Amino acid sequence: MVEVSQYASAGITLRGRRFDWGARTYVMGIVNVSPESFSGDGLSEVADAVAQARRMADEGADIIDVGGQSTRPGFEEMSIEEELARVIPAVRAVVEAVDLPVSIDAYRRPVAEAALDAGAHLLNDIHGFRNDASLAALAASRGVPAVVMHNQRGRDFHDTIGDLRAGFEATLAIARDAGLAREQVILDPGFGFGWSVAQNLEMLRRLGELRDLGLPLLVGTSRKSTIGAVLEAPEGERAWGTAATVAIAIANGADIVRVHDVAQMVQVARMTDAIVRTQR
């Protein structure tokens, strides 16, 4: 069970909304303005991104996460100019259309900075500042929180939780040196980013071992290939498998779940919270 006293801070405020760690699980809805997205839901029109964000808000999402660069295995990095052209109009339109905090899923400073200028409220860096430490300084200077992911791609494997701890400690050192308060950091263990199927499953089983870091955890398992491997299911048929991983992640300490199927996962989160949360 999740105890509120385990957290280094009580929570954060985003766009006037309070996120109280330990009180309940928050749901982040994914808006991909990347037609090549692995999940099959990539969008190419701003109007479609706005419609999807509005639907997710109606379905109970707490945060909308907008990204334009596919990060699936083997992806080809687009130019910064192309990413800006995709992401910035979508961020600006979603911020105007939906009264929810909006995060920018980007790991290159020009994109992240332009998205904050367009109204984004939260950074989401799949490299946890280890690819570009200036993102930590950007978050600190703008006074915004950051989701920092441990990315195992290209790194030697030793032990799942040990590698996560080492990665997070490196990220937190960068944040500290940049002046970003520890309370502004949300940890993401990077499910699906450089881990084997067995290691991804172990990550979920042992997620609670990361609670002593005292920081909120975001887990993003939605529709990923590990679910496909276990169930032998294509991307569009992984909602039930995602639901199982979301429930287990919450039971083991996740504070935010990042998902494509918001309506279903809001119900999963609420039901799991009713079972495992010690304070509502």
C-alpha positions in Angstrom: 0.0 0.0 0.0 1.1 3.6 -0.7 1.8 5.8 2.3 1.7 9.6 1.8 4.6 9.9 4.2 6.9 8.1 1.7 7.1 11.2 -0.5 9.7 13.9 -0.3 6.9 16.5 -1.0 3.1 16.4 -0.7 2.6 17.2 -4.4 2.8 19.8 -7.1 0.4 22.3 -8.7 0.0 22.4 -12.5 -2.3 24.9 -14.2 -4.1 25.5 -10.9 -4.7 21.9 -10.3 -3.3 20.1 -7.3 -1.6 16.7 -7.7 -1.4 15.2 -4.3 1.0 12.2 -4.3 -0.4 9.2 -2.7 -4.0 10.4 -2.7 -4.9 8.8 -6.0 -3.5 7.8 -9.4 -3.4 10.4 -12.1 -3.9 9.6 -15.8 -1.9 11.1 -18.5 -3.4 10.9 -22.0 -1.1 10.5 -25.0 -1.6 12.7 -28.0 0.9 11.7 -30.8 1.2 14.2 -33.6 3.5 11.6 -35.3 1.8 9.5 -38.0 4.6 6.9 -37.7 3.8 6.3 -34.0 4.2 2.6 -33.0 0.7 2.5 -31.3 -1.3 3.2 -34.5 -2.8 6.4 -33.2 -0.5 9.0 -34.7 -2.1 12.1 -35.9 -1.1 14.6 -38.6 -3.7 17.4 -38.2 -3.9 19.9 -35.4 -7.7 19.6 -35.4 -7.5 15.9 -34.8 -5.0 16.4 -31.9 -7.5 18.9 -30.3 -10.4 16.5 -30.8 -8.5 13.7 -29.2 -7.4 15.9 -26.3 -11.0 17.0 -25.7 -12.2 13.4 -25.7 -9.5 12.4 -23.2 -10.5 15.3 -21.0 -14.1 14.2 -21.1 -13.0 10.6 -20.3 -11.2 11.7 -17.1 -7.6 12.4 -18.1 -5.6 14.6 -15.7 -2.8 15.6 -18.0 -2.4 15.7 -21.8 1.0 14.7 -23.1 1.8 16.0 -26.6 4.7 14.6 -28.7 5.8 14.6 -32.3 9.0 12.5 -32.5 8.5 8.8 -32.6 10.7 7.0 -30.1 9.9 3.4 -31.0 13.0 1.1 -31.4 14.8 1.9 -34.6 13.1 5.3 -35.1 14.8 7.9 -37.3 15.2 11.2 -35.7 13.6 14.0 -37.6 15.0 17.5 -37.9 14.3 20.0 -35.1 12.5 22.1 -37.7 10.1 19.3 -38.6 9.5 18.5 -35.0 8.7 22.1 -34.2 6.3 22.3 -37.1 4.5 19.3 -35.8 4.4 19.9 -32.1 4.1 23.6 -31.5 0.8 24.3 -33.3 -0.6 21.2 -31.6 0.6 22.3 -28.1 -0.8 25.8 -28.6 -4.2 24.5 -29.8 -4.5 21.9 -27.1 -3.6 24.4 -24.3 -6.3 26.7 -25.6 -9.0 24.0 -26.1 -8.6 21.9 -23.0 -8.5 23.1 -19.4 -5.9 20.5 -18.3 -2.1 20.7 -17.8 -0.3 19.9 -21.0 3.1 18.2 -21.1 5.6 18.3 -23.9 7.2 15.0 -24.8 10.5 16.1 -26.2 14.2 15.6 -25.5 15.7 18.4 -27.5 15.9 21.9 -25.9 14.7 24.0 -28.8 11.5 21.9 -29.0 10.9 21.8 -25.3 11.6 25.6 -25.0 9.2 26.5 -27.8 6.5 24.2 -26.3 6.8 26.0 -23.0 6.5 29.3 -24.8 3.4 27.9 -26.5 1.9 27.2 -23.1 3.0 23.7 -22.0 3.2 23.2 -18.2 5.4 20.2 -17.8 8.5 18.7 -19.5 8.7 15.0 -20.3 12.3 13.9 -21.3 12.8 10.2 -22.3 16.6 10.7 -21.6 16.2 12.0 -18.1 18.5 15.0 -18.8 21.4 12.6 -19.6 21.2 13.4 -23.3 20.9 17.2 -22.8 21.6 18.5 -19.3 20.4 22.0 -20.4 16.8 20.7 -20.2 17.2 20.6 -16.4 18.3 24.2 -16.4 15.3 25.0 -18.7 12.9 23.4 -16.3 14.5 25.2 -13.3 14.4 28.6 -15.0 10.8 28.2 -16.1 9.7 26.8 -12.8 8.1 23.7 -14.3 8.2 20.1 -13.2 9.9 17.4 -15.3 9.2 13.8 -15.9 12.6 12.2 -16.3 12.8 8.7 -17.7 15.6 6.2 -17.3 16.4 5.0 -20.9 18.2 1.7 -20.9 18.9 1.7 -24.7 22.6 1.4 -25.4 23.5 0.7 -21.7 25.0 -2.4 -20.2 22.5 -4.4 -18.1 23.4 -5.5 -14.6 20.2 -5.7 -12.5 16.9 -4.1 -13.3 16.3 -2.1 -10.1 20.1 -1.5 -9.7 20.3 0.0 -13.2 17.2 2.1 -12.6 18.6 3.4 -9.3 22.0 4.3 -10.9 20.2 6.1 -13.8 17.9 8.0 -11.5 20.8 9.1 -9.3 22.7 10.4 -12.3 19.6 12.3 -13.5 18.9 13.7 -10.0 22.5 14.9 -9.8 22.1 16.8 -13.1 18.8 18.3 -11.8 20.5 19.4 -8.5 23.4 21.0 -10.3 21.0 22.9 -12.6 19.0 24.2 -9.6 15.9 22.1 -10.3 14.3 21.3 -7.0 14.0 17.6 -6.2 10.3 18.2 -5.5 9.8 19.1 -9.2 11.0 15.8 -10.5 8.8 12.8 -11.5 10.6 9.5 -12.2 9.7 7.2 -15.1 11.5 3.8 -15.2 11.2 3.6 -19.0 9.1 0.5 -19.6 10.0 -0.7 -23.1 13.1 1.5 -23.5 16.0 -1.0 -23.9 14.7 -3.7 -21.6 13.8 -7.3 -22.6 10.3 -8.7 -22.1 11.4 -10.4 -18.9 13.1 -7.2 -17.6 10.0 -5.1 -18.3 7.9 -7.6 -16.3 10.4 -7.6 -13.5 10.3 -3.9 -13.4 6.6 -3.9 -12.7 7.0 -6.6 -10.1 9.7 -4.8 -8.3 8.5 -1.2 -8.8 7.9 -0.8 -5.1 11.6 -1.0 -4.5 11.9 2.5 -6.0 9.6 4.1 -3.5 12.3 4.9 -1.0 13.6 7.5 -3.5 10.7 9.6 -2.2 9.6 10.8 -5.6 6.4 10.2 -7.6 6.6 7.5 -10.3 5.1 7.6 -13.8 4.7 4.3 -15.6 4.0 4.1 -19.3 3.2 0.5 -20.4 0.3 1.4 -22.8 0.1 -0.9 -25.9 3.9 -1.6 -25.8 5.6 -4.6 -27.4 6.0 -6.5 -24.2 2.3 -6.8 -23.9 2.1 -7.8 -27.5 4.8 -10.5 -26.9 3.0 -12.0 -23.9 -0.5 -11.9 -25.5 0.6 -12.4 -29.2 -1.6 -9.3 -29.9 -1.1 -6.4 -32.3 -1.0 -2.8 -31.1 -4.8 -2.2 -31.5 -5.6 -5.3 -29.3 -3.6 -4.6 -26.2 -6.1 -2.7 -24.1 -6.7 -5.6 -21.7 -3.1 -6.3 -21.4 -2.4 -2.7 -20.7 -5.1 -2.7 -18.0 -3.3 -5.5 -16.2 0.0 -3.7 -16.3 -1.6 -0.5 -15.1 -3.3 -2.2 -12.2 0.0 -3.9 -11.1 1.9 -0.6 -11.5 -0.5 1.2 -9.3 -0.5 -1.6 -6.7 3.3 -1.3 -6.6 3.5 2.4 -6.3 2.8 4.3 -9.6 1.4 7.8 -9.1 0.8 8.6 -12.8 0.0 6.2 -15.7 0.6 7.3 -19.2 -2.0 5.7 -21.6 -3.7 5.8 -25.0 -7.0 4.3 -23.9 -8.0 6.9 -21.3 -11.7 5.9 -20.6 -10.8 2.3 -19.8 -7.6 3.1 -17.8 -9.4 5.7 -15.7 -11.7 3.0 -14.6 -8.8 0.6 -13.9 -7.0 3.3 -11.9 -10.1 4.2 -9.8 -10.8 0.5 -9.0 -7.2 -0.2 -8.2 -7.0 2.9 -6.0 -10.0 1.8 -4.1 -8.1 -1.4 -3.2 -4.6 -0.2 -2.5 -4.6 3.5 -1.4 -4.5 4.1 2.3 -5.6 7.7 2.0 -8.2 8.9 -0.6 
